[in-house]
Amino acid sequence: LPSVVNKGDAAGIAIATEHLASTDSAMRVASLRTLASLAKKGDAKAIAAVVGRFEDEQDDSIQEEIVKAFMKVTETGESDIACAVMQLLEHNRSVVRQLAVDALPRIIEKGNLGAVTAVARRLEHTDFRARHAAVEVLAKITEMCQSAAAADLPSMPEHSPT
């Protein structure tokens, strides 16, 4: 489908989205890949369809395809998407929580204290699994910020002892 329709084509996106619920796992994978190829970054319908797969997908082998598709259709800093994914930190299935843990650091804009605060609030959650997921996200965000800060530092001239 991506070779015969243009990026952003609403009809192609609708067809791919429709097949995300197929009982055939190969069809769901193909639909995710097609959706990721056709949708423009920030396409609300495509994002909603992929986020819906986070919770609906029972086949753990397809979870990686969901993450790949999600990363292709979302942009860093999309707060409504980040909020939807944050809710998944509280999901009862560990694979869904892990997808949220992996996705959030990629979509939370560097320095977005509101998003960090929203994740940190889950440290108070009654379910230890949600608290653990929040700790993982915060650790990943901290690691990213430290790496970015280190990259921004000017290189220091080497001094030879005299």
LINMORA-V239115 format. One record per run of one state. SS is the DSSP state (A for helix, B for strand, O for the rest). FROM is the first residue (numbers start at 0). LEN is the number of residues. If there is no record, write none. Layout:
# LINMORA-V239115
ss: <SS:SS>
from: <FROM:FROM>
len: <LEN:LEN>
This chain:
# LINMORA-V239115
ss: <O:A:O:A:O:A:O:A:O:A:O:A:O:A:O:A:O>
from: <0:9:21:24:38:43:56:59:73:78:90:93:107:112:124:127:152>
len: <9:12:3:14:5:13:3:14:5:12:3:14:5:12:3:25:10>
